[in-house]
Amino acid sequence: MTRIAILGGAGALGGALAGRLARAGHEIWIGSRDAEKGRAFAADLAAGAPGVRVDGGDLRTCAAQAEICVLTVPYAAHAETLAQVKDLLAGKIVVDATVPLRPPKVGTVQLPAAGSAAVEAQALLGPEARVVSALQNIGAEKLAAGQAVDGDVLVAADDAEAATTVCDLLGEIGLRAWHVGPLANSAAAEAMTSVLIQINRRYKRVQAGIRITGKSKAEAEAGGSAGVSIHPIRGLPMFAAGDDLARAIADGLTANGLAPEEGDVIVVAQKAVSKVEDRARLLAGVTPSPEGRALAAQTGKPDGLAELIVAESSELMRVRENLVITRHRLGHVAANAGIDASNVADPEGPETVLLWPQDPDASVERLRQALQARFGVRLAVIMSDSLGRAWRNGTTGTAIGVAGMRPVRDRRGESDLFGRELKVTMVAVADEIAAAASLVIGEAAEGIPAALVRGAIYDPAEDGTALELLRPLEQDLFR
Ligand SMILES: NC(=O)c1ccc[n+]([C@@H]2O[C@H](COP(=O)([O-])OP(=O)(O)OC[C@H]3O[C@@H](n4cnc5c(N)ncnc54)[C@H](OP(=O)(O)O)[C@@H]3O)[C@@H](O)[C@H]2O)c1
């Protein structure tokens, strides 16, 4: 626990920060020009952070209490506020979030002559204060939302130890912070805010932020990922025809505290896509063809279902009592052409089944575009269904639609551990990711139709299709 004063803590950024820090268990002092206002704001905040001391008062009272003092006041009040508490801050870490905006031209970079507001703060407070600049590129609303924040924080300080303390503190409240060098470098973060304001205005975005991309050295040396994690997207509704699946998944990600990162893969269950794309069929409404009737007779399946299987297949590969293995019209080999009756409709109602989407690759590409637009990072999206595998028992999650990636990773030409060249190593990475995601997506009553997979290594591609996973018919040795 650290005792933290926030001067300007009753304002937009200070208030949001105070809430997060209090919920993380830190003692908070809300400093205001009006002591009563500070105390009242603190009392409201305390209600949301039981067991934690949250108090308020005038600027000097709060600065005196602080081990760390955060400054969140408008630039117009920056120098004056610091002058009031200068003698109380010697030896303390002072986190300065001030952006030297000069209204009305807040979309234009106008740094002060000293170089930055943070450098001015250090000059004003003298060398005894440990000034750390941070948070200029994080919108207050984002911080207030209490969810994962999809933006990074640049932390600049001449005192490296103080910078580390601040980075750790920000990490505790869900922010990814980077120590970016001396306090003079605060100019870049302060200037960036006007750039982000321009982006918000021009592209009608809300609270644009920045993200540091690239891999850690350990990840790069390991050939990519330092580990894979799979995150269920809980709380999604039961879907119906016409629902906005992309929006539901995006909202679900946010509600689950998941901020998609560059290269993450979203895996979505085929059933969810089929439902929103209106692929449910009432068996009673299907008129069987002679071929459908013949299949019904051979298998004992209802006429309507047999007809749908015929219509969705390019080939009936094996037919037995109650069993049909088909080549789906898209080329995938699947029982019953992928048609399923579980989790489709009320079992008490008329018999309803669900077909695969018309074009699963196109469906996931649309999802990918929408999610990328929402989160501003490059993603891949896989549609998964549980399919059986020839000569093995049990089903596994299998990719039937792919966007943003090559579903097969060609590792030919790479070396093995002993330096021998890999000759035939093609990895069905989309199937592997689909199978991994199916560990949390679940088959039965779990009701989790999508998951986020982070850290999987794959080759990004704009034109990837699940059809790349299909072995050409002329290579089929078992025919
Ligand atoms: N808002 C954001 O999204 C955001 C993001 C990154 C950085 N920042 C930076 O953080 C600082 C605070 O921003 P903010 O949006 O939180 O500001 P704000 O809500 O407008 O003001 C914060 C507080 O500053 C105090 N203040 C002191 N002197 C003032 C004066 N002369 N005029 C107005 N208020 C005065 C007020 O508290 P009392 O009345 O209680 O004294 C006020 O509640 C700014 O430097 C801003 O550039 C903001």
The ligand as an SDF file (V2000), in Angstrom:
LIG
                    3D

 48 52  0  0  0  0  0  0  0  0999 V2000
   -8.8870   14.2020  -19.3310 N   0  0  0  0  0  0  0  0  0  0  0  0
   -8.0760   13.3750  -19.9420 C   0  0  0  0  0  0  0  0  0  0  0  0
   -8.5120   12.4650  -20.6420 O   0  0  0  0  0  0  0  0  0  0  0  0
   -6.5830   13.5420  -19.7890 C   0  0  0  0  0  0  0  0  0  0  0  0
   -5.7640   12.5360  -20.2990 C   0  0  0  0  0  0  0  0  0  0  0  0
   -4.3880   12.6570  -20.1390 C   0  0  0  0  0  0  0  0  0  0  0  0
   -3.8580   13.7840  -19.5160 C   0  0  0  0  0  0  0  0  0  0  0  0
   -4.6920   14.7570  -19.0710 N   0  0  0  0  0  0  0  0  0  0  0  0
   -4.0940   15.9250  -18.3910 C   0  0  0  0  0  0  0  0  0  0  0  0
   -4.4100   15.8290  -17.0200 O   0  0  0  0  0  0  0  0  0  0  0  0
   -4.6750   17.1200  -16.4880 C   0  0  0  0  0  0  0  0  0  0  0  0
   -6.0690   17.1020  -15.9120 C   0  0  0  0  0  0  0  0  0  0  0  0
   -7.0120   16.9200  -16.9340 O   0  0  0  0  0  0  0  0  0  0  0  0
   -8.5590   16.7750  -16.6150 P   0  0  0  0  0  0  0  0  0  0  0  0
   -9.2460   16.5360  -17.8790 O   0  0  0  0  0  0  0  0  0  0  0  0
   -8.7430   15.8240  -15.5030 O   0  0  0  0  0  0  0  0  0  0  0  0
   -8.8900   18.2480  -16.1460 O   0  0  0  0  0  0  0  0  0  0  0  0
  -10.1330   18.8380  -15.3700 P   0  0  0  0  0  0  0  0  0  0  0  0
  -11.0880   17.7860  -14.9890 O   0  0  0  0  0  0  0  0  0  0  0  0
  -10.6500   19.9830  -16.1720 O   0  0  0  0  0  0  0  0  0  0  0  0
   -9.4180   19.5030  -14.1030 O   0  0  0  0  0  0  0  0  0  0  0  0
   -8.8220   18.7590  -13.1160 C   0  0  0  0  0  0  0  0  0  0  0  0
   -8.8710   19.5400  -11.8280 C   0  0  0  0  0  0  0  0  0  0  0  0
   -7.8990   20.5710  -11.8150 O   0  0  0  0  0  0  0  0  0  0  0  0
   -8.2550   21.4950  -10.7930 C   0  0  0  0  0  0  0  0  0  0  0  0
   -7.8850   22.8630  -11.1570 N   0  0  0  0  0  0  0  0  0  0  0  0
   -6.8910   23.5750  -10.5800 C   0  0  0  0  0  0  0  0  0  0  0  0
   -6.7760   24.7760  -11.1290 N   0  0  0  0  0  0  0  0  0  0  0  0
   -7.6870   24.8600  -12.0850 C   0  0  0  0  0  0  0  0  0  0  0  0
   -8.0330   25.8770  -13.0070 C   0  0  0  0  0  0  0  0  0  0  0  0
   -7.3820   27.0480  -13.0540 N   0  0  0  0  0  0  0  0  0  0  0  0
   -9.0360   25.6420  -13.8310 N   0  0  0  0  0  0  0  0  0  0  0  0
   -9.7020   24.4700  -13.8080 C   0  0  0  0  0  0  0  0  0  0  0  0
   -9.3980   23.4710  -12.9530 N   0  0  0  0  0  0  0  0  0  0  0  0
   -8.4020   23.6640  -12.1020 C   0  0  0  0  0  0  0  0  0  0  0  0
   -9.7410   21.3060  -10.5520 C   0  0  0  0  0  0  0  0  0  0  0  0
   -9.8790   20.7480   -9.2920 O   0  0  0  0  0  0  0  0  0  0  0  0
  -10.3780   21.5670   -8.0010 P   0  0  0  0  0  0  0  0  0  0  0  0
  -11.4850   22.4620   -8.4700 O   0  0  0  0  0  0  0  0  0  0  0  0
  -10.8260   20.4770   -7.1340 O   0  0  0  0  0  0  0  0  0  0  0  0
   -9.2060   22.3200   -7.4940 O   0  0  0  0  0  0  0  0  0  0  0  0
  -10.1600   20.2630  -11.5600 C   0  0  0  0  0  0  0  0  0  0  0  0
  -11.1140   19.3370  -11.0820 O   0  0  0  0  0  0  0  0  0  0  0  0
   -4.5080   18.0960  -17.6280 C   0  0  0  0  0  0  0  0  0  0  0  0
   -3.2370   18.6610  -17.5850 O   0  0  0  0  0  0  0  0  0  0  0  0
   -4.6770   17.2510  -18.8530 C   0  0  0  0  0  0  0  0  0  0  0  0
   -3.9530   17.7420  -19.9440 O   0  0  0  0  0  0  0  0  0  0  0  0
   -6.0340   14.6430  -19.1720 C   0  0  0  0  0  0  0  0  0  0  0  0
  1  2  1  0
  2  3  2  0
  2  4  1  0
  4  5  1  0
  4 48  2  0
  5  6  2  0
  6  7  1  0
  7  8  2  0
  8  9  1  0
  8 48  1  0
  9 10  1  0
  9 46  1  0
 10 11  1  0
 11 12  1  0
 11 44  1  0
 12 13  1  0
 13 14  1  0
 14 15  2  0
 14 16  1  0
 14 17  1  0
 17 18  1  0
 18 19  2  0
 18 20  1  0
 18 21  1  0
 21 22  1  0
 22 23  1  0
 23 24  1  0
 23 42  1  0
 24 25  1  0
 25 26  1  0
 25 36  1  0
 26 27  1  0
 26 35  1  0
 27 28  2  0
 28 29  1  0
 29 30  1  0
 29 35  2  0
 30 31  1  0
 30 32  2  0
 32 33  1  0
 33 34  2  0
 34 35  1  0
 36 37  1  0
 36 42  1  0
 37 38  1  0
 38 39  2  0
 38 40  1  0
 38 41  1  0
 42 43  1  0
 44 45  1  0
 44 46  1  0
 46 47  1  0
M  CHG  2   8   1  16  -1
M  END
$$$$
